[in-house]
Amino acid sequence: MNGLLKAEKFKPPWIIAHRGFRAKYPENTLIAFQAALDAGVTMIELDVTPTRDGKLVVMHDKTLDRTTNGRGPVNGYFLKELKKLDAGSWFNPVFASQHVPELEEVMELVHGRALINIEIKPNPDDDPHPSDAIERQVVELVNRKNAHDAVLISSFDRTVLEKIESLENPPALALISRDPADSSTITFCRRLNIFSWHPNHSMLSHEQVNLMHSAGIRVFPYNADTPEDVQRMFDMNVDGIISNDPLFVIDWLKHNKIA
């Protein structure tokens, strides 16, 4: 039975840093994750994608164009080639030294200071690796690092979660969604022993939060970054927020005496 055992160490509400401290640092870089840790987040959220030689790097997009000085698909480059790219100047020239990190690098940086939410996207059609390669590598790395009880693996793709659940000793799982929850969502989450549901904050309702809570599933909406959105989320009794500006949410909670 997969579960996030270290969850008990962290008092709710949880503050989850979306791609690190994305509001003020280049997303999915070591400096963004370090800043999130320094802010005191409960968990960092990141995205993984494979390189041409099958290594796991932390990158949201399928291509390098938006967040590096490289061009083309991530899986068209070997790891040693990606390491030479500048992953920070697009955000601000002062971050020119930032590179595309490997998942293992980020795990070593965090090293028990927070929980880790690893998002896995569906394999692109042009991926030369086996269809379950990412899932297997992530689970193997998590277990090799003895981080099973500190990692949450999430995806929009239910097939990805099913693959993870079928592997030996899988970590806890989370379903990300752009659509409202209904009875079929509950059925799926129960079947896979889903730990948490991560909806887009803009479509969330109090009824959906109650529905998930009644099934024992935590609710962490994403991209709630304004005072109005944060207030609305906590009025619904969500369990935490996935934010691009985690320090803002932490300060908001303190000011409103919620944390």
C-alpha beads as a LAMMPS data file, in Angstrom:
LAMMPS data file: protein, C-alpha beads

259 atoms
258 bonds

1 atom types
1 bond types

-500.0 500.0 xlo xhi
-500.0 500.0 ylo yhi
-500.0 500.0 zlo zhi

Masses

1 110.0

Atoms # bond

1 1 1 0.000 0.000 0.000
2 1 1 1.595 3.240 -1.146
3 1 1 1.421 6.200 1.193
4 1 1 3.232 9.372 2.048
5 1 1 4.424 8.368 5.528
6 1 1 6.276 11.605 6.250
7 1 1 3.047 13.548 5.654
8 1 1 2.353 13.268 9.366
9 1 1 5.432 15.377 10.089
10 1 1 4.012 18.372 8.251
11 1 1 1.191 20.399 9.721
12 1 1 -1.536 21.492 7.286
13 1 1 -2.134 23.558 5.322
14 1 1 0.677 22.491 3.018
15 1 1 2.461 25.035 0.838
16 1 1 3.737 23.402 -2.343
17 1 1 6.190 25.334 -4.518
18 1 1 5.132 25.024 -8.165
19 1 1 8.311 24.349 -10.178
20 1 1 10.179 25.861 -7.256
21 1 1 9.869 29.556 -6.368
22 1 1 8.733 30.233 -9.907
23 1 1 7.482 33.787 -9.345
24 1 1 10.973 35.115 -8.602
25 1 1 13.396 32.529 -9.975
26 1 1 13.740 30.556 -13.216
27 1 1 11.416 27.590 -12.899
28 1 1 12.676 24.051 -12.319
29 1 1 16.235 25.149 -11.509
30 1 1 18.279 24.436 -8.400
31 1 1 18.168 28.081 -7.315
32 1 1 14.353 28.092 -7.556
33 1 1 14.137 24.964 -5.414
34 1 1 16.661 26.316 -2.909
35 1 1 14.663 29.533 -2.570
36 1 1 11.488 27.522 -1.974
37 1 1 13.219 25.469 0.716
38 1 1 14.523 28.647 2.347
39 1 1 10.983 30.020 2.377
40 1 1 9.883 27.009 4.408
41 1 1 7.612 25.154 1.991
42 1 1 6.134 21.764 2.806
43 1 1 6.797 20.359 -0.639
44 1 1 8.422 21.271 -3.936
45 1 1 6.735 20.358 -7.219
46 1 1 8.695 19.620 -10.387
47 1 1 8.370 18.027 -13.809
48 1 1 10.554 15.302 -15.310
49 1 1 11.325 14.406 -18.899
50 1 1 13.863 12.017 -20.469
51 1 1 16.958 12.957 -22.452
52 1 1 18.047 11.207 -25.640
53 1 1 20.184 8.847 -23.552
54 1 1 17.323 8.118 -21.146
55 1 1 18.400 10.294 -18.216
56 1 1 15.770 12.096 -16.150
57 1 1 16.003 15.886 -16.183
58 1 1 13.750 18.464 -14.578
59 1 1 11.919 20.350 -17.317
60 1 1 8.276 21.280 -17.798
61 1 1 8.119 21.638 -21.564
62 1 1 8.796 18.973 -24.184
63 1 1 11.076 21.477 -25.908
64 1 1 13.963 23.625 -24.700
65 1 1 12.950 26.842 -26.443
66 1 1 11.042 28.633 -23.667
67 1 1 13.327 28.102 -20.660
68 1 1 16.835 27.602 -22.074
69 1 1 19.055 28.903 -24.849
70 1 1 18.645 25.553 -26.598
71 1 1 16.229 24.665 -29.357
72 1 1 14.152 21.618 -30.133
73 1 1 12.878 18.635 -28.133
74 1 1 14.487 17.693 -24.821
75 1 1 14.661 14.054 -25.890
76 1 1 16.757 15.072 -28.896
77 1 1 19.712 15.938 -26.642
78 1 1 22.116 13.818 -24.620
79 1 1 22.449 14.750 -20.953
80 1 1 25.980 16.102 -21.406
81 1 1 24.661 18.445 -24.114
82 1 1 21.791 19.691 -21.941
83 1 1 24.201 20.417 -19.091
84 1 1 25.908 23.040 -21.255
85 1 1 22.719 25.044 -21.749
86 1 1 21.793 28.244 -19.919
87 1 1 18.491 27.659 -18.097
88 1 1 18.305 30.983 -16.275
89 1 1 18.941 33.963 -18.568
90 1 1 15.479 33.768 -20.135
91 1 1 14.131 34.808 -16.720
92 1 1 16.883 37.254 -15.777
93 1 1 20.543 37.521 -16.877
94 1 1 21.688 37.246 -13.244
95 1 1 20.644 33.569 -13.372
96 1 1 22.819 32.713 -16.380
97 1 1 24.720 30.093 -14.368
98 1 1 21.653 27.922 -13.845
99 1 1 21.599 24.635 -15.755
100 1 1 18.961 22.008 -16.450
101 1 1 19.108 19.807 -13.326
102 1 1 18.804 16.053 -13.162
103 1 1 16.045 14.706 -10.938
104 1 1 18.681 13.103 -8.728
105 1 1 20.369 16.491 -8.204
106 1 1 17.135 18.007 -6.947
107 1 1 16.489 15.082 -4.637
108 1 1 19.954 15.490 -3.158
109 1 1 19.344 19.218 -2.688
110 1 1 16.065 18.652 -0.844
111 1 1 17.382 15.703 1.220
112 1 1 14.613 15.550 3.797
113 1 1 14.021 19.297 4.147
114 1 1 10.675 19.025 2.361
115 1 1 8.520 16.538 0.494
116 1 1 8.860 16.202 -3.286
117 1 1 6.037 16.114 -5.842
118 1 1 7.276 14.670 -9.150
119 1 1 4.936 15.266 -12.074
120 1 1 5.155 12.826 -14.971
121 1 1 3.626 13.668 -18.322
122 1 1 2.595 11.150 -21.005
123 1 1 5.426 9.891 -23.196
124 1 1 5.608 11.966 -26.391
125 1 1 4.977 10.077 -29.623
126 1 1 8.581 10.593 -30.726
127 1 1 10.110 9.242 -27.503
128 1 1 12.574 6.485 -28.462
129 1 1 12.383 4.870 -25.013
130 1 1 9.901 2.201 -23.816
131 1 1 6.470 3.572 -22.910
132 1 1 6.985 2.924 -19.188
133 1 1 10.650 3.991 -19.038
134 1 1 10.051 7.247 -17.153
135 1 1 7.749 5.647 -14.607
136 1 1 10.178 2.808 -13.894
137 1 1 13.199 5.106 -13.631
138 1 1 11.457 7.493 -11.262
139 1 1 10.304 4.714 -8.938
140 1 1 13.712 3.026 -9.016
141 1 1 15.466 6.314 -8.208
142 1 1 13.057 7.128 -5.385
143 1 1 13.607 3.724 -3.809
144 1 1 17.375 3.846 -4.332
145 1 1 17.435 7.190 -2.519
146 1 1 15.298 5.748 0.312
147 1 1 12.809 8.553 -0.381
148 1 1 9.708 6.406 -0.850
149 1 1 7.906 7.983 2.108
150 1 1 8.797 11.541 1.080
151 1 1 7.768 11.519 -2.590
152 1 1 4.428 12.067 -4.294
153 1 1 4.140 11.224 -8.002
154 1 1 1.449 13.116 -9.893
155 1 1 0.070 13.206 -13.410
156 1 1 -2.857 14.429 -15.507
157 1 1 -2.633 11.104 -17.325
158 1 1 -4.402 8.271 -15.519
159 1 1 -2.466 5.698 -17.545
160 1 1 0.790 7.054 -16.102
161 1 1 -0.574 6.638 -12.577
162 1 1 -1.754 3.114 -13.358
163 1 1 1.735 2.223 -14.593
164 1 1 3.294 3.611 -11.405
165 1 1 0.828 1.741 -9.198
166 1 1 1.642 -1.542 -10.949
167 1 1 5.368 -1.277 -10.166
168 1 1 7.035 -2.737 -7.107
169 1 1 6.971 -0.455 -4.053
170 1 1 5.454 2.641 -5.720
171 1 1 5.389 5.996 -3.883
172 1 1 2.160 7.848 -3.123
173 1 1 0.137 9.048 -6.113
174 1 1 -1.747 12.232 -7.007
175 1 1 -4.215 12.960 -9.796
176 1 1 -3.980 16.389 -11.439
177 1 1 -7.128 17.680 -13.131
178 1 1 -8.476 20.569 -15.160
179 1 1 -12.003 19.199 -14.792
180 1 1 -14.350 19.076 -11.788
181 1 1 -14.416 15.926 -9.670
182 1 1 -17.341 13.527 -9.935
183 1 1 -18.141 9.972 -8.872
184 1 1 -15.864 8.509 -11.556
185 1 1 -12.988 10.544 -10.153
186 1 1 -13.619 9.052 -6.727
187 1 1 -13.803 5.537 -8.181
188 1 1 -10.470 5.948 -9.937
189 1 1 -8.790 7.510 -6.898
190 1 1 -9.971 4.747 -4.601
191 1 1 -8.852 2.031 -6.988
192 1 1 -5.310 3.405 -7.076
193 1 1 -5.219 4.528 -3.428
194 1 1 -4.650 8.107 -4.578
195 1 1 -3.182 10.310 -1.854
196 1 1 -4.287 13.697 -3.224
197 1 1 -6.188 15.447 -5.993
198 1 1 -4.680 18.554 -7.620
199 1 1 -7.360 20.591 -9.424
200 1 1 -7.098 23.892 -11.241
201 1 1 -8.164 26.397 -8.578
202 1 1 -10.421 28.274 -11.023
203 1 1 -12.942 25.437 -11.326
204 1 1 -12.883 24.210 -7.720
205 1 1 -16.004 24.299 -5.553
206 1 1 -16.729 23.593 -1.915
207 1 1 -18.831 20.591 -2.984
208 1 1 -15.883 19.029 -4.809
209 1 1 -13.602 19.508 -1.804
210 1 1 -16.188 17.827 0.424
211 1 1 -16.568 14.995 -2.086
212 1 1 -12.845 14.276 -2.096
213 1 1 -12.510 14.636 1.657
214 1 1 -15.346 12.173 2.177
215 1 1 -13.217 9.635 0.290
216 1 1 -10.148 10.428 2.396
217 1 1 -8.359 12.258 -0.435
218 1 1 -6.475 15.498 0.176
219 1 1 -7.068 18.505 -2.102
220 1 1 -4.216 20.729 -3.298
221 1 1 -5.388 23.243 -5.949
222 1 1 -2.749 24.759 -8.218
223 1 1 -1.991 28.303 -9.433
224 1 1 -3.872 30.133 -6.669
225 1 1 -1.552 33.115 -6.271
226 1 1 -3.670 36.219 -5.634
227 1 1 -5.033 37.183 -2.191
228 1 1 -8.575 36.654 -3.467
229 1 1 -7.835 33.194 -4.837
230 1 1 -5.924 32.109 -1.743
231 1 1 -8.779 33.298 0.500
232 1 1 -11.322 31.450 -1.633
233 1 1 -9.307 28.231 -1.517
234 1 1 -8.927 28.211 2.243
235 1 1 -12.599 29.138 2.683
236 1 1 -13.248 25.785 0.967
237 1 1 -11.038 24.003 3.517
238 1 1 -8.462 22.769 1.024
239 1 1 -5.472 20.958 2.503
240 1 1 -2.917 23.255 0.933
241 1 1 -2.016 25.199 -2.196
242 1 1 0.375 24.620 -5.091
243 1 1 1.715 28.122 -5.660
244 1 1 4.114 29.946 -7.964
245 1 1 4.848 32.329 -5.066
246 1 1 5.032 30.140 -1.965
247 1 1 6.439 32.864 0.266
248 1 1 3.415 35.052 -0.450
249 1 1 1.080 32.223 0.601
250 1 1 3.125 31.523 3.736
251 1 1 3.006 35.206 4.706
252 1 1 -0.718 35.345 3.910
253 1 1 -1.379 32.406 6.215
254 1 1 0.602 33.996 9.026
255 1 1 -1.194 37.332 8.597
256 1 1 -4.564 35.580 8.692
257 1 1 -3.442 33.399 11.609
258 1 1 -4.140 30.176 9.724
259 1 1 -0.609 28.829 10.144

Bonds

1 1 1 2
2 1 2 3
3 1 3 4
4 1 4 5
5 1 5 6
6 1 6 7
7 1 7 8
8 1 8 9
9 1 9 10
10 1 10 11
11 1 11 12
12 1 12 13
13 1 13 14
14 1 14 15
15 1 15 16
16 1 16 17
17 1 17 18
18 1 18 19
19 1 19 20
20 1 20 21
21 1 21 22
22 1 22 23
23 1 23 24
24 1 24 25
25 1 25 26
26 1 26 27
27 1 27 28
28 1 28 29
29 1 29 30
30 1 30 31
31 1 31 32
32 1 32 33
33 1 33 34
34 1 34 35
35 1 35 36
36 1 36 37
37 1 37 38
38 1 38 39
39 1 39 40
40 1 40 41
41 1 41 42
42 1 42 43
43 1 43 44
44 1 44 45
45 1 45 46
46 1 46 47
47 1 47 48
48 1 48 49
49 1 49 50
50 1 50 51
51 1 51 52
52 1 52 53
53 1 53 54
54 1 54 55
55 1 55 56
56 1 56 57
57 1 57 58
58 1 58 59
59 1 59 60
60 1 60 61
61 1 61 62
62 1 62 63
63 1 63 64
64 1 64 65
65 1 65 66
66 1 66 67
67 1 67 68
68 1 68 69
69 1 69 70
70 1 70 71
71 1 71 72
72 1 72 73
73 1 73 74
74 1 74 75
75 1 75 76
76 1 76 77
77 1 77 78
78 1 78 79
79 1 79 80
80 1 80 81
81 1 81 82
82 1 82 83
83 1 83 84
84 1 84 85
85 1 85 86
86 1 86 87
87 1 87 88
88 1 88 89
89 1 89 90
90 1 90 91
91 1 91 92
92 1 92 93
93 1 93 94
94 1 94 95
95 1 95 96
96 1 96 97
97 1 97 98
98 1 98 99
99 1 99 100
100 1 100 101
101 1 101 102
102 1 102 103
103 1 103 104
104 1 104 105
105 1 105 106
106 1 106 107
107 1 107 108
108 1 108 109
109 1 109 110
110 1 110 111
111 1 111 112
112 1 112 113
113 1 113 114
114 1 114 115
115 1 115 116
116 1 116 117
117 1 117 118
118 1 118 119
119 1 119 120
120 1 120 121
121 1 121 122
122 1 122 123
123 1 123 124
124 1 124 125
125 1 125 126
126 1 126 127
127 1 127 128
128 1 128 129
129 1 129 130
130 1 130 131
131 1 131 132
132 1 132 133
133 1 133 134
134 1 134 135
135 1 135 136
136 1 136 137
137 1 137 138
138 1 138 139
139 1 139 140
140 1 140 141
141 1 141 142
142 1 142 143
143 1 143 144
144 1 144 145
145 1 145 146
146 1 146 147
147 1 147 148
148 1 148 149
149 1 149 150
150 1 150 151
151 1 151 152
152 1 152 153
153 1 153 154
154 1 154 155
155 1 155 156
156 1 156 157
157 1 157 158
158 1 158 159
159 1 159 160
160 1 160 161
161 1 161 162
162 1 162 163
163 1 163 164
164 1 164 165
165 1 165 166
166 1 166 167
167 1 167 168
168 1 168 169
169 1 169 170
170 1 170 171
171 1 171 172
172 1 172 173
173 1 173 174
174 1 174 175
175 1 175 176
176 1 176 177
177 1 177 178
178 1 178 179
179 1 179 180
180 1 180 181
181 1 181 182
182 1 182 183
183 1 183 184
184 1 184 185
185 1 185 186
186 1 186 187
187 1 187 188
188 1 188 189
189 1 189 190
190 1 190 191
191 1 191 192
192 1 192 193
193 1 193 194
194 1 194 195
195 1 195 196
196 1 196 197
197 1 197 198
198 1 198 199
199 1 199 200
200 1 200 201
201 1 201 202
202 1 202 203
203 1 203 204
204 1 204 205
205 1 205 206
206 1 206 207
207 1 207 208
208 1 208 209
209 1 209 210
210 1 210 211
211 1 211 212
212 1 212 213
213 1 213 214
214 1 214 215
215 1 215 216
216 1 216 217
217 1 217 218
218 1 218 219
219 1 219 220
220 1 220 221
221 1 221 222
222 1 222 223
223 1 223 224
224 1 224 225
225 1 225 226
226 1 226 227
227 1 227 228
228 1 228 229
229 1 229 230
230 1 230 231
231 1 231 232
232 1 232 233
233 1 233 234
234 1 234 235
235 1 235 236
236 1 236 237
237 1 237 238
238 1 238 239
239 1 239 240
240 1 240 241
241 1 241 242
242 1 242 243
243 1 243 244
244 1 244 245
245 1 245 246
246 1 246 247
247 1 247 248
248 1 248 249
249 1 249 250
250 1 250 251
251 1 251 252
252 1 252 253
253 1 253 254
254 1 254 255
255 1 255 256
256 1 256 257
257 1 257 258
258 1 258 259
